[in-house]
Amino acid sequence: MDRKPLESMSLEELWRLHTVVNDVLAEKLAAKKQELERRLELLNREGKAPH
């Protein structure tokens, strides 16, 4: 995708940019959620370990 000022982009270009940004953010959010769930599971296991 070309780098140019948003003001000079057509509606179609802006929408394409929106979908790309949305997809990237969705992937990052899913990866972060998976990592946090993994860490929470580790913490839960540690909390249930006999002392």
PLY file of the C-alpha trace (Angstrom):
ply
format ascii 1.0
element vertex 51
property float x
property float y
property float z
element edge 50
property int vertex1
property int vertex2
end_header
0.00 0.00 0.00
1.32 3.44 -0.91
2.28 5.84 1.87
0.50 9.11 1.31
-1.46 11.56 3.42
-4.87 10.31 4.48
-6.46 13.48 3.12
-5.38 12.58 -0.41
-6.60 8.98 -0.29
-9.80 7.90 -2.00
-12.62 6.33 -0.03
-11.68 2.94 -1.46
-8.05 3.37 -0.36
-9.12 4.47 3.10
-11.41 1.47 3.44
-8.64 -0.87 2.30
-6.31 0.69 4.88
-9.01 0.29 7.54
-9.37 -3.42 6.79
-5.60 -3.98 6.85
-5.23 -2.18 10.18
-8.23 -4.04 11.58
-6.78 -7.41 10.53
-3.36 -6.63 12.01
-4.86 -5.45 15.30
-7.14 -8.51 15.49
-4.13 -10.81 15.05
-2.12 -8.97 17.70
-5.05 -8.97 20.11
-5.64 -12.71 19.63
-1.94 -13.43 20.21
-1.88 -11.28 23.35
-5.05 -12.94 24.66
-3.55 -16.38 24.08
-0.36 -15.39 25.91
-2.30 -13.95 28.86
-4.48 -17.06 29.08
-1.35 -19.24 29.09
0.19 -17.16 31.87
-3.04 -17.24 33.88
-3.15 -21.02 33.58
0.42 -21.20 34.90
-0.49 -18.97 37.82
-3.57 -21.06 38.60
-1.48 -24.24 38.60
1.09 -22.67 40.93
-1.67 -21.56 43.29
-3.04 -25.11 43.54
0.36 -26.75 44.17
0.75 -28.30 47.63
3.02 -26.33 49.97
0 1
1 2
2 3
3 4
4 5
5 6
6 7
7 8
8 9
9 10
10 11
11 12
12 13
13 14
14 15
15 16
16 17
17 18
18 19
19 20
20 21
21 22
22 23
23 24
24 25
25 26
26 27
27 28
28 29
29 30
30 31
31 32
32 33
33 34
34 35
35 36
36 37
37 38
38 39
39 40
40 41
41 42
42 43
43 44
44 45
45 46
46 47
47 48
48 49
49 50
